[in-house]
Each structure stands twice: as structure tokens, then as C-alpha cells.
């Protein structure tokens, strides 16, 4: 007897949770931000609204004699960056021909399992491509960390406070530059520099500046292009420190530490964007969040017979967004590829 849709759905869904964990542990950004508590699950809604303090609320009055009039001038300090959800879906299909060619419940479940893993891998890669590099042709409504020569990405190559013009969460980085709604940046190539002469200096400067402005925590995750990672590793070979083997095995890749922050190779970095190349992202996971809808956190629907086709189909839904709470505690290292 053919396996029923409800049995196939429940079995595949149970495997889905396990497969999701295994697959996404190889994604540096999502893996680390989950461990750091940077993933938020919310129920429904069209957009995500945050609260950012971008002004001083009141003025200080010095009391020299005690009879000075206290200034009662106040201002609304809160602004509300808003981020709309990005919704996407991918189908999981099993044809009747495949079922007939692979008799037995275990064979059909095995097909569903492999298709589910394939879809998860595809969604994972596309999510990573857009959030890190910003070049997905499909997930254009998903926020990206790459703001080099784009209008909506978070991390720009322009000078802090004077040279950044993107809009993040509906708030202009130019308008709120004096309120530090800008990211930190260091250009290794400025003045003809290379990683050997300016790389470590730039990394130290970014760690310093992000820590000065961080209201909570400090940079705890560095994503590096393959080339900049190799240059950093070669430069610090005598002083490098590795994380415990449990961390290496759990993350599925080698992890160096710099000033207490984990550093991972990110293959979506190191690609030239105009005259600039994003080489490293310095991220404070207390200042940013990955938000998922509780009903669309890589959730799979039940298998149903596909109308007009000799096949049955399920869908995997994702509703998510990358959300910025604070920009000045995030940094970008540019042109560290030589």
C-alpha cells in the first residue's frame, strides 16, 4: 500500500528539524548569531519595528549656587527603524514514477529526505548570498550587510560620520550621522597600503572604534574573505590562537580568534564591488538580529497531491529579516585582498 501523505509529511518534518541544525551549522553568520542569542522568533506582522535612541533627551544644568533655573527643554530621543519581512518558499516534489520505481515506504521516505535536504541547502545558500554579498536575484527584499556602492546595505566604505549615505531601516545614515547611525570602516589600500603593512592596524582600529561606540557587548564575530583570512593567518602564524576542538568540529570549519572574536572564512566576501572590495565584516551580535516568523522558520507543509500532475508536493516556507539595532558597533574592512 502506498505511504499516506500524512505519514510522509510527519516523518519528513521530523527529519527536517535534524537536517536543519546540521546544515546551518556550516553557515558562520547564522550559526554564531543563533548561539549568541541573536535570533528572534515573533508571531506574524508585516514589518519589524525597532527602537533606536538617536538624540539626547534633555540638557544638563550645573548648580553653582543652587538657585539656577533647571532647563526643562526635552526632545523625543527615539526613532523607529522598520524592516519588512522577506518571504520565500521552495517546493519539495515526488513524482508517481519515482514512487513506482522505488517501492516501499522506506524508499519513498528516503527520496523525500534527500529532496528536503536539497531544498534546505538551496535556501541556506541563497540566504547567505543575500545577507553577506547582497547579490541574490531572488531574495531582493532581504537586508544585506554589503553596503558598498549600494543604497540599502548596512556597511559602507565611506568615512564614519561624513561619507555614508545609505538608508537602513528607513533611516538615512546622512541625516543621523551625528547620532552615530553609521558603521565603522577602515580601507587597507588607502595610501597604497597592503595587508602586510595595514591589515593588522586596520583590524585593531575597527575593534577599538566599535568598542568605543558599543552600548552592549563588543565585536564577537568576524567574517573574512578567503584571501584576507589567509593573509591574516600567515601574518600572525606565530601568535595565532585556535578555539577548542569542540568549536571547530561543531562549526564544521577552522576558526581563529582575534581579540576574543571568532573569525570564519566567508566565501561570499572578497568580490570587488566597483573600486572597493569588502574583505571582513566585524559584527556585534548584540547590535543586530536575525528575525524569523514562528510559523515560517524553515517550516515544511504537508505533502498533497499536485493537481494536474502525477506527483505530490510540499512547500518549505521562510519568513525572515536581518535587523539592525545599532550600526556604530559594526565594522567593515575594505580592500584587504593583497
Residue pairs with C-beta under 8 A, 6 or more apart in sequence:
2 99
3 105
3 108
3 109
5 302
5 303
5 304
5 305
5 312
6 302
7 105
8 108
8 109
8 112
8 303
8 312
9 300
9 301
9 302
9 303
9 314
11 109
11 112
12 92
12 109
12 112
12 113
12 116
12 300
12 303
12 314
13 300
15 113
15 116
16 116
16 120
16 298
16 300
16 316
19 113
19 116
19 117
19 120
20 120
20 298
23 117
23 120
23 121
23 124
24 30
24 31
24 34
24 124
25 31
25 250
25 251
25 252
26 251
26 252
26 253
27 124
27 127
27 128
28 221
28 223
28 251
28 253
28 264
28 265
28 266
29 128
29 131
29 132
29 221
29 223
29 266
29 283
29 290
30 39
30 124
30 127
30 128
30 290
31 251
32 220
32 221
32 262
32 264
32 285
33 39
33 221
33 285
33 288
33 289
33 290
34 290
36 220
36 221
36 285
36 286
37 285
38 285
38 286
38 288
38 289
38 290
39 289
39 290
39 291
39 292
40 289
40 290
40 291
40 292
40 323
41 291
41 292
41 293
41 294
41 297
42 48
42 291
42 292
42 293
42 294
43 293
43 294
43 295
44 293
44 295
45 85
46 84
46 85
47 82
47 83
47 84
47 85
48 82
48 83
48 84
48 85
48 291
48 321
48 323
49 80
49 81
49 82
50 80
50 81
50 82
50 83
50 169
50 323
50 324
50 325
51 78
51 79
51 80
52 78
52 79
52 80
52 81
52 169
52 171
52 181
52 325
52 326
53 77
53 78
53 79
54 77
54 78
54 79
54 171
54 176
54 179
54 180
54 181
55 75
55 76
55 77
55 79
55 179
56 75
56 77
57 74
57 75
57 77
58 71
58 72
58 73
58 74
58 75
59 71
59 73
60 71
61 68
61 69
61 70
61 71
62 68
79 171
79 176
81 168
81 169
81 170
81 171
81 323
81 324
81 325
82 169
82 170
83 143
83 169
83 291
83 321
83 322
83 323
83 324
84 141
84 321
85 141
85 291
85 293
85 319
85 320
85 321
86 139
86 141
86 142
86 143
86 319
86 320
86 321
87 141
87 296
87 317
87 318
87 319
88 123
88 126
88 138
88 139
88 317
88 318
89 315
89 316
89 317
89 318
90 119
90 122
90 123
90 315
90 316
91 119
91 313
91 314
91 315
91 316
92 112
92 115
92 116
92 119
92 300
92 303
92 313
92 314
92 315
92 316
93 115
93 306
93 311
93 312
93 313
94 108
94 111
94 112
94 115
94 303
94 311
94 312
94 313
95 309
95 310
95 311
96 310
96 311
97 310
98 111
99 108
99 111
102 108
102 110
102 111
112 303
116 300
116 316
119 316
120 298
120 316
123 298
123 316
123 318
126 136
126 138
126 139
127 139
127 142
127 318
127 320
128 268
129 135
129 136
129 139
129 268
130 136
130 139
130 140
130 142
130 144
131 142
131 143
131 144
131 145
131 322
132 144
132 145
132 146
132 223
132 266
132 268
132 269
132 281
133 144
133 146
133 268
133 269
133 271
134 144
134 145
134 146
134 150
134 153
136 142
142 320
142 321
142 322
143 152
143 153
143 154
143 168
143 321
143 322
143 323
143 324
144 150
144 152
144 153
144 154
144 322
145 153
145 154
145 155
145 281
145 283
145 322
146 153
146 154
146 155
146 273
146 278
147 153
147 154
147 155
147 156
147 157
147 164
147 166
147 168
147 183
147 332
148 155
148 156
148 157
148 273
148 274
148 276
148 277
148 278
148 332
148 334
149 157
149 273
149 274
149 276
150 166
150 273
151 166
151 167
152 166
152 167
152 168
153 166
154 166
154 168
154 183
154 324
154 327
154 330
155 183
155 185
155 278
155 281
155 330
155 331
155 332
156 163
156 164
156 165
156 166
156 173
156 182
156 183
156 185
156 332
157 185
157 187
157 276
157 278
157 332
157 334
158 164
158 165
158 185
159 185
160 182
160 183
160 184
160 185
160 209
160 328
161 177
161 178
161 180
161 182
162 177
164 173
164 174
164 177
164 182
164 183
165 172
165 173
165 174
166 173
167 173
168 181
168 324
168 327
169 323
169 324
171 181
172 181
173 181
173 182
173 327
175 181
180 213
180 327
180 328
181 327
181 328
182 327
182 328
183 327
183 328
183 330
183 331
183 332
184 206
184 209
184 210
184 213
184 282
184 328
184 329
184 330
184 331
184 332
185 206
185 331
185 332
185 333
185 334
186 202
186 203
186 205
186 206
186 331
186 332
186 333
186 334
187 202
187 276
187 334
187 335
188 194
188 195
188 198
188 199
188 202
188 279
188 333
188 334
188 335
188 336
189 198
189 334
189 335
189 338
190 198
194 338
195 228
195 231
195 232
195 235
195 336
195 337
195 338
196 231
196 235
199 228
199 231
199 232
199 235
199 336
200 232
200 235
200 236
202 333
202 336
203 232
203 258
203 280
203 282
203 333
204 259
206 219
206 282
206 331
206 332
206 333
207 218
207 219
207 258
207 259
207 261
207 282
207 331
209 331
210 218
210 219
210 282
210 284
210 328
210 329
210 330
210 331
211 218
211 219
211 329
213 326
213 328
213 329
214 284
214 286
214 287
214 326
214 328
214 329
215 287
215 326
215 329
216 286
216 287
217 284
217 285
217 286
217 287
217 329
218 260
218 261
218 284
218 329
219 259
219 261
219 282
219 283
219 284
219 329
219 330
219 331
220 260
220 261
220 262
220 283
220 284
220 285
220 286
221 261
221 262
221 264
221 281
221 283
221 284
221 285
222 258
222 261
222 262
222 263
222 264
222 280
222 281
222 282
222 283
223 263
223 264
223 266
223 269
223 280
223 281
223 283
224 232
224 263
224 264
224 265
224 266
224 269
224 279
224 280
225 265
225 266
225 267
225 269
225 270
225 271
225 277
225 278
225 279
225 280
225 336
225 337
226 265
226 267
226 270
227 270
227 279
227 336
227 337
227 338
228 269
228 270
228 279
228 280
228 333
228 336
228 337
229 256
229 263
229 265
231 336
231 337
231 338
232 256
232 258
232 263
233 240
233 256
240 256
241 256
241 257
242 248
242 254
242 255
242 256
242 257
243 255
243 256
243 257
243 262
247 255
247 262
248 254
248 255
251 264
253 264
253 265
254 265
255 262
255 263
255 264
256 262
256 263
257 263
261 282
266 281
269 278
269 279
269 280
269 281
270 277
270 278
270 279
270 337
271 277
271 278
276 334
276 335
277 334
277 335
277 336
277 337
278 332
278 333
278 334
279 333
279 334
279 335
279 336
279 337
280 332
280 333
280 336
281 330
281 331
281 332
281 333
282 330
282 331
282 332
282 333
283 330
284 326
284 329
284 330
286 325
286 329
287 324
287 325
287 326
287 327
287 329
287 330
288 322
288 323
288 324
288 325
288 326
288 330
289 322
289 323
289 325
290 320
290 321
290 322
290 323
291 320
291 321
291 322
291 323
292 318
292 319
292 320
293 319
293 320
295 317
295 319
296 317
296 318
296 319
296 320
297 318
297 319
297 320
298 316
298 317
298 318
299 316
299 317
299 318
300 314
300 315
300 316
300 317
301 314
301 315
301 316
301 317
302 314
303 312
303 313
303 314
304 312
304 313
304 314
305 311
305 312
305 313
306 312
306 313
324 330
